[in-house]
Amino acid sequence: MVWVKICGTTNLEDALAAVDAGADALGFVFAESPRRVEPSVVAHITRALPESIERIGVFVDETAGRIDEIVAEAGLTAVQLHGDGSLDVAEKLAADLEATRISRVIPVLPMRRIQQMASRGGVVVKLSRAIDTVLIDSAAQGKRGGSGQAWDWETGKFFLEMFRDSVRTIVAGGLTPANVADAIRTLRPWGVDVSSGVEREPGKKDHEKVRSFVKAAKDVKL
């Protein structure tokens, strides 16, 4: 059964609705965004969550030191890293997960970047053994974080196959309750990640959409 993350969570009501719907993880954005939330607010939310729910901090071009501080204050269990230096920071954090109090470091690889590397003769992404999960997103030109835009799944399927034997892949970008099942059947990812696709407005979730998304994702049989 596919792993599901509801990202861009900003309040306890939305967090609990996602948990009730069957989500495996919640994402909290600590970068410039309409969904940005303060670590103290996230701490209030995470204290009310079941231990089984992953609490993932989303960072863009942030230093390892500042990430460590926010992880401790907000009660996070994992981090997701966007930006030019995300792989380097991911390697640094993943080198000693016990010291950083997290169980998972998830670097983000924009599909646009993967396609650019392929056009130059090949895709080479070196990851340490400590990094077991990557997120593939659309990341439109000029954006550091997620764009909420879908990408060409048929083209992307080839690239996901390259990672399948070495890391778990999470797919994001333009997913909705209406298309997530098709994305899973096409790409066969380990997990899916959604934010704007289950919102009623930026930073506020539509609980019915959240329930529909999680059900559609979990119902897919691979």
Backbone torsions as a table, in degrees:
resi	resn	phi	psi	omega
1	MET	NA	134.4	-174.2
2	VAL	-69.4	144.2	176.3
3	TRP	-79.8	138.2	-176.0
4	VAL	-125.9	128.6	175.7
5	LYS	-116.4	131.1	173.3
6	ILE	-102.7	111.8	-172.7
7	CYS	-101.1	168.9	178.7
8	GLY	71.2	29.2	179.2
9	THR	-75.3	132.4	-176.1
10	THR	-125.4	-6.9	-175.8
11	ASN	-151.9	160.6	-174.3
12	LEU	-67.0	-38.6	-179.1
13	GLU	-58.7	-46.5	179.0
14	ASP	-66.6	-37.8	179.5
15	ALA	-61.5	-47.4	-178.4
16	LEU	-67.6	-33.4	176.5
17	ALA	-64.2	-40.5	178.7
18	ALA	-66.5	-41.1	177.7
19	VAL	-62.7	-45.3	179.6
20	ASP	-62.0	-31.6	179.9
21	ALA	-74.6	-16.5	178.4
22	GLY	108.3	14.3	177.8
23	ALA	-65.1	149.6	178.8
24	ASP	-93.5	-23.1	-175.0
25	ALA	-151.3	152.6	174.0
26	LEU	-120.4	143.1	178.6
27	GLY	-112.1	140.2	-179.7
28	PHE	-125.8	124.9	-172.3
29	VAL	-91.9	123.9	177.6
30	PHE	-115.1	39.5	179.4
31	ALA	-138.0	170.1	-178.8
32	GLU	-57.8	118.5	-174.9
33	SER	-176.4	153.3	171.8
34	PRO	-62.7	-15.5	-178.1
35	ARG	-103.3	10.3	-179.7
36	ARG	-63.5	141.5	-178.2
37	VAL	-139.0	148.0	-178.1
38	GLU	-79.6	147.7	179.5
39	PRO	-56.0	-36.1	-179.7
40	SER	-64.9	-36.1	177.4
41	VAL	-68.3	-43.1	179.1
42	VAL	-63.4	-37.6	178.2
43	ALA	-59.3	-40.7	177.3
44	HIS	-62.2	-39.2	-179.8
45	ILE	-71.0	-48.4	-173.3
46	THR	-65.8	-29.7	178.0
47	ARG	-64.1	-22.4	-177.6
48	ALA	-95.7	0.8	-175.0
49	LEU	-93.4	149.3	172.3
50	PRO	-60.9	148.6	-178.1
51	GLU	-62.0	-25.2	-177.0
52	SER	-72.3	-15.4	-177.9
53	ILE	-84.3	125.5	175.2
54	GLU	-72.9	138.9	179.7
55	ARG	-115.8	105.5	-168.0
56	ILE	-111.1	122.1	175.8
57	GLY	-86.2	133.6	-178.8
58	VAL	-106.2	121.4	-174.9
59	PHE	-126.3	147.9	177.5
60	VAL	-126.2	117.4	178.0
61	ASP	49.9	44.9	179.5
62	GLU	-102.7	153.3	179.4
63	THR	-78.7	155.3	178.5
64	ALA	-62.0	-37.6	-179.5
65	GLY	-63.0	-45.1	179.9
66	ARG	-68.5	-36.4	176.5
67	ILE	-60.7	-43.8	177.8
68	ASP	-56.7	-43.6	-178.9
69	GLU	-62.6	-44.0	-177.9
70	ILE	-71.0	-37.6	176.2
71	VAL	-55.7	-46.0	-178.4
72	ALA	-67.5	-44.4	-177.0
73	GLU	-70.3	-41.2	-172.5
74	ALA	-88.3	-11.8	-179.2
75	GLY	74.3	42.4	-177.9
76	LEU	-84.3	154.8	176.2
77	THR	-113.9	-9.7	-180.0
78	ALA	-158.9	164.5	178.2
79	VAL	-133.7	148.3	178.1
80	GLN	-121.9	126.5	-168.9
81	LEU	-118.2	120.2	174.4
82	HIS	-106.9	157.8	172.6
83	GLY	118.0	170.0	-175.0
84	ASP	-61.0	-37.4	-177.6
85	GLY	-99.1	18.9	-172.9
86	SER	-62.2	-37.7	-178.8
87	LEU	-66.9	-40.3	179.2
88	ASP	-64.7	-44.3	179.2
89	VAL	-66.2	-39.7	178.5
90	ALA	-59.9	-43.6	178.9
91	GLU	-61.4	-40.9	-178.6
92	LYS	-65.0	-44.6	-179.7
93	LEU	-70.1	-39.9	-177.1
94	ALA	-71.2	-17.7	-178.3
95	ALA	-62.2	-28.3	180.0
96	ASP	-146.4	77.8	-176.9
97	LEU	-62.5	-35.6	-178.5
98	GLU	-62.5	-41.3	-178.8
99	ALA	-68.6	-30.8	-178.6
100	THR	-90.7	0.3	174.4
101	ARG	65.9	20.4	178.9
102	ILE	-121.9	159.5	-177.6
103	SER	-104.7	-13.7	-173.9
104	ARG	-152.9	138.2	172.0
105	VAL	-118.4	124.7	-174.4
106	ILE	-118.2	98.7	173.0
107	PRO	-74.5	148.3	-179.0
108	VAL	-103.5	128.7	177.1
109	LEU	-113.2	107.0	177.8
110	PRO	-65.2	135.6	178.3
111	MET	-57.7	-35.1	178.1
112	ARG	-58.4	-40.8	179.8
113	ARG	-68.6	-41.1	179.1
114	ILE	-62.0	-42.4	179.6
115	GLN	-66.7	-35.7	177.0
116	GLN	-64.2	-42.3	178.5
117	MET	-63.5	-39.6	-179.8
118	ALA	-64.6	-37.3	-178.6
119	SER	-68.4	-18.7	179.4
120	ARG	-94.8	7.8	173.8
121	GLY	117.7	0.5	177.5
122	GLY	160.2	163.2	178.2
123	VAL	-114.7	116.8	179.0
124	VAL	-125.3	111.1	176.8
125	VAL	-126.1	113.0	-177.9
126	LYS	-97.8	123.1	179.8
127	LEU	-125.6	142.4	176.6
128	SER	-73.9	165.3	179.9
129	ARG	-66.2	-20.2	-179.5
130	ALA	-72.6	-18.7	178.4
131	ILE	-98.8	110.7	-175.9
132	ASP	-111.2	2.4	-176.3
133	THR	-143.0	137.3	172.9
134	VAL	-130.7	152.6	177.0
135	LEU	-111.0	128.7	178.1
136	ILE	-103.1	120.1	-176.7
137	ASP	-128.2	167.7	-179.5
138	SER	-78.1	-41.9	179.2
139	ALA	41.6	81.4	-179.1
140	ALA	-60.5	157.2	-179.0
141	GLN	-52.3	129.4	177.2
142	GLY	89.8	-6.4	180.0
143	LYS	-106.2	137.8	177.5
144	ARG	-86.9	-39.4	-178.6
145	GLY	-96.7	-158.4	179.8
146	GLY	-68.0	150.6	-176.5
147	SER	-105.4	-16.2	-174.3
148	GLY	73.5	10.8	-179.0
149	GLN	-107.4	139.7	178.0
150	ALA	-75.1	158.7	175.3
151	TRP	-124.5	171.9	-175.3
152	ASP	-71.5	100.7	-176.1
153	TRP	-65.8	-37.0	-178.4
154	GLU	-63.8	-41.4	176.7
155	THR	-69.5	-41.7	-177.4
156	GLY	-67.5	-23.8	-178.2
157	LYS	-56.9	-38.2	179.7
158	PHE	-61.6	-42.0	-177.4
159	PHE	-72.3	-36.4	177.8
160	LEU	-63.8	-32.8	178.6
161	GLU	-61.6	-30.9	-178.9
162	MET	-67.2	-28.8	-178.5
163	PHE	-91.2	-15.3	-166.2
164	ARG	-57.6	-38.1	-176.3
165	ASP	-81.3	-14.0	-174.8
166	SER	-112.4	-32.3	-179.1
167	VAL	-142.1	160.8	172.3
168	ARG	-82.6	139.8	-179.0
169	THR	-111.9	135.9	173.8
170	ILE	-112.2	135.3	-178.5
171	VAL	-106.9	134.7	177.1
172	ALA	-140.6	167.7	175.8
173	GLY	110.1	99.8	174.6
174	GLY	73.5	15.2	179.8
175	LEU	-77.8	144.4	179.2
176	THR	-142.1	169.9	174.5
177	PRO	-58.8	-28.2	-176.4
178	ALA	-78.3	-26.8	-173.9
179	ASN	-117.8	-5.3	-174.0
180	VAL	-64.1	-36.6	179.4
181	ALA	-63.7	-41.5	177.9
182	ASP	-63.8	-40.3	178.8
183	ALA	-61.2	-42.9	-178.8
184	ILE	-66.8	-43.8	179.8
185	ARG	-65.4	-33.9	-179.1
186	THR	-77.0	-46.4	-171.1
187	LEU	-96.3	-22.8	-178.8
188	ARG	52.3	51.9	-180.0
189	PRO	-79.0	166.1	172.2
190	TRP	-73.0	-35.5	-177.6
191	GLY	-148.6	167.6	176.1
192	VAL	-130.8	153.5	-174.1
193	ASP	-136.7	129.5	-178.2
194	VAL	-136.1	147.6	174.4
195	SER	-135.1	-78.7	-175.9
196	SER	-64.4	-25.4	-177.6
197	GLY	-68.7	-9.8	177.9
198	VAL	-126.4	28.0	-179.0
199	GLU	-104.2	154.7	167.6
200	ARG	-98.1	-22.0	171.3
201	GLU	-162.7	161.5	-176.5
202	PRO	-55.2	122.8	178.6
203	GLY	89.7	-4.9	-180.0
204	LYS	-125.9	124.7	-176.4
205	LYS	-85.7	148.4	169.3
206	ASP	-94.0	109.6	-171.0
207	HIS	-64.1	-32.5	177.2
208	GLU	-67.3	-40.3	176.5
209	LYS	-64.6	-38.4	177.8
210	VAL	-61.3	-47.7	178.9
211	ARG	-61.2	-42.8	-179.1
212	SER	-65.2	-39.8	-179.6
213	PHE	-64.2	-50.6	-177.8
214	VAL	-61.9	-43.6	179.7
215	LYS	-62.7	-44.9	180.0
216	ALA	-61.2	-39.9	-179.9
217	ALA	-69.8	-45.4	-176.1
218	LYS	-71.8	-24.2	-177.7
219	ASP	-78.1	-13.4	-178.2
220	VAL	-69.1	128.6	176.6
221	LYS	-103.6	120.3	-178.9
222	LEU	-107.6	NA	NA
